[in-house]
């Protein structure tokens, strides 16, 4: 149980303020919006750390929340533990977008470049890298 104002709740909902000079404001309000019911969900957590930049983010699957410590498994399979006292902000986020294949701009070895339908429309059908005519390799034939 957590105490929020004057009422008890099962979730940890808190706000914290952090000075933020980069945005020209004096304060930024962060909110923790996750609960133990979110175990198994993909979350992003902003936490305090030591160093010149006092905050960092963790994104991954919330795998456990016991004894005041949250465990998050990131995309590489590493388990990151975050004490509740270091939480600044947190929320559930949607799954990552599907990866698109990287085929645009990539040419396989020994692959002829060009679109046969486009080459046919331009009158260059059959003029490949070997240069089948007197025009030479890849030359455009005008008719």
C-alpha positions as CSV (number, residue, x, y, z in Angstrom):
1,X,0.0,0.0,0.0
2,X,1.1,3.5,-0.8
3,X,-0.1,6.7,0.7
4,X,-1.2,9.3,-1.9
5,X,-2.3,12.5,-0.2
6,X,-4.7,11.3,2.4
7,X,-5.9,8.1,0.7
8,X,-4.3,4.7,0.4
9,X,-3.8,3.1,-3.0
10,X,-2.3,-0.1,-4.4
11,X,-0.3,1.8,-7.0
12,X,2.7,4.0,-6.7
13,X,1.6,7.3,-8.1
14,X,3.9,10.2,-7.2
15,X,5.1,13.4,-8.7
16,X,8.5,15.0,-8.5
17,X,9.9,18.2,-9.7
18,X,13.3,18.6,-11.3
19,X,15.0,21.9,-12.3
20,X,15.1,22.1,-16.1
21,X,17.2,25.0,-17.6
22,X,17.2,23.6,-21.1
23,X,13.5,24.3,-21.7
24,X,13.6,27.7,-20.1
25,X,11.3,26.6,-17.3
26,X,12.0,26.4,-13.6
27,X,10.3,23.1,-13.0
28,X,9.3,19.9,-14.8
29,X,6.8,17.6,-13.2
30,X,7.3,13.8,-13.6
31,X,4.6,11.2,-12.7
32,X,5.0,7.5,-12.0
33,X,2.0,5.8,-13.6
34,X,2.8,2.1,-13.2
35,X,1.6,-0.5,-10.7
36,X,2.4,-4.0,-9.8
37,X,-0.5,-5.0,-12.1
38,X,1.8,-3.9,-15.0
39,X,4.2,-6.7,-14.5
40,X,4.7,-8.3,-17.9
41,X,4.0,-5.0,-19.7
42,X,6.5,-2.9,-21.7
43,X,7.4,0.2,-19.6
44,X,9.7,3.2,-19.7
45,X,11.2,4.3,-16.4
46,X,13.1,7.5,-15.7
47,X,15.4,7.1,-12.8
48,X,18.0,9.0,-10.8
49,X,21.6,8.1,-11.2
50,X,24.9,9.5,-10.0
51,X,26.9,11.5,-12.4
52,X,26.8,14.7,-14.4
53,X,23.4,13.9,-16.0
54,X,21.2,13.0,-13.0
55,X,18.5,11.1,-14.9
56,X,18.4,8.2,-17.4
57,X,15.7,6.1,-19.0
58,X,15.2,2.3,-19.0
59,X,12.8,0.8,-21.5
60,X,11.8,-2.9,-21.5
61,X,9.5,-5.4,-19.9
62,X,8.7,-5.0,-16.2
63,X,9.5,-8.5,-14.9
64,X,9.2,-8.1,-11.2
65,X,8.5,-5.6,-8.4
66,X,9.3,-7.0,-5.0
67,X,10.8,-5.5,-1.8
68,X,10.9,-2.0,-3.2
69,X,12.9,-3.0,-6.3
70,X,11.7,-3.1,-9.9
71,X,13.3,-5.4,-12.4
72,X,13.1,-4.5,-16.1
73,X,14.4,-6.7,-18.9
74,X,15.6,-4.7,-21.9
75,X,15.7,-5.6,-25.6
76,X,19.1,-7.2,-25.3
77,X,17.9,-9.4,-22.4
78,X,19.8,-7.6,-19.7
79,X,18.0,-7.2,-16.4
80,X,18.1,-3.7,-14.9
81,X,17.1,-3.2,-11.3
82,X,15.7,0.1,-10.1
83,X,15.0,0.9,-6.5
84,X,11.6,2.6,-5.9
85,X,13.5,5.5,-4.2
86,X,15.2,6.2,-7.6
87,X,12.0,6.3,-9.6
88,X,11.3,9.7,-11.1
89,X,8.7,8.9,-13.8
90,X,7.3,5.7,-15.3
91,X,4.5,4.6,-17.7
92,X,3.4,1.7,-19.8
93,X,4.3,2.1,-23.5
94,X,3.1,0.2,-26.6
95,X,5.2,-2.6,-28.1
96,X,8.0,-1.5,-30.4
97,X,7.1,-1.1,-34.1
98,X,7.8,-4.0,-36.4
99,X,11.2,-3.9,-38.0
100,X,11.2,-3.2,-41.7
101,X,13.5,-5.1,-44.0
102,X,16.5,-3.1,-45.1
103,X,16.3,-3.8,-48.9
104,X,16.1,-0.2,-50.2
105,X,19.4,0.8,-51.7
106,X,21.1,-2.6,-51.1
107,X,22.4,-4.5,-54.1
108,X,23.3,-8.2,-54.0
109,X,26.5,-9.3,-55.6
110,X,26.0,-10.2,-59.3
111,X,22.5,-8.7,-59.2
112,X,21.5,-6.6,-62.2
113,X,20.3,-3.1,-61.3
114,X,17.2,-1.8,-62.9
115,X,13.5,-2.5,-63.3
116,X,12.7,-4.5,-66.4
117,X,9.3,-2.8,-66.9
118,X,10.9,0.6,-66.6
119,X,13.7,-0.4,-69.0
120,X,11.2,-1.7,-71.5
121,X,9.3,1.6,-71.4
122,X,12.6,3.5,-71.9
123,X,13.7,1.2,-74.7
124,X,16.7,-0.2,-72.9
125,X,15.6,-3.7,-72.5
126,X,18.5,-6.2,-72.8
127,X,21.2,-3.6,-72.2
128,X,22.7,-4.9,-69.1
129,X,26.2,-4.6,-67.6
130,X,27.7,-6.7,-70.4
131,X,26.6,-4.1,-73.0
132,X,24.9,-6.2,-75.6
133,X,25.2,-3.6,-78.3
134,X,27.5,-1.0,-79.6
135,X,26.1,1.5,-77.1
136,X,28.1,0.0,-74.2
137,X,27.0,-0.9,-70.7
138,X,23.8,0.7,-69.5
139,X,23.4,3.0,-72.5
140,X,20.0,4.3,-73.3
141,X,18.7,3.4,-76.7
142,X,16.5,6.0,-78.4
143,X,14.1,4.9,-81.1
